[in-house]
């Protein structure tokens, strides 16, 4: 009993959490959003002379998830998450969407997510609080 409690406590130590993938739920939500984006990009909506794809509405969620994982688990884990989600979402996306959409979407996804991870850590190293900066812009 004591060993099992120690194993559970060991799991929640920062060193162990930072060296592994984030919880299964985060990976699942991220995969779902990416696959849904690749499917929904085939439909468009128009409003006041603006036309966008429905998949575009889900894309910002990927950046929120990446920034959350980057803040809590670190850069290395976040890069792993981006690659794992990329690998897991390729097959369902190919089955449910066209090859041109998949190639363009996945290349854009990889470049954007890797840049997001890099930029987030660059700002963090500069010790600039991104949330204070965002609040200042709203004033």
C-alpha positions, 0 to 999 in steps of 0.5 A: 500500500505504501509503495503504491502511494509513493508511486502515485506521488512520484508521478506528480513530481515535476521532474517526472511530469516534465519528462513525459507526455501530458495527460491522455485527455490533453492529447485526445482533445488535441487530436480531436481538434486537429482531425475536426479541423481537417474535416471541417475545412471543406465547408465555408460560412459567409457573413457580411462579405467575409467567407471563412472555412468552418475548420478555421474556427477550431484552429486557435484551440490548438495554440491554446493547448500548446501554450498550456502544455508549454507552460505546465510541462515545458518545451521538450514535452510540448514538442513531443505533444506536437509530433505525437498529435501529428502522427495520430491525426494523419490516418483519420484525416486522410480517410475523412478528407482530401489529400491536398487539404491534408498536405497543406493543413499538416505542413501549416500545422507543423510549422505554426506549432513549432514556431509557437513553441519557440516563440512562447519559450523566447518570451518566457526566457526574456521574462516578459509576462505575456498575460500582462502584455495582453491585458495592456493591449486591451486598455 
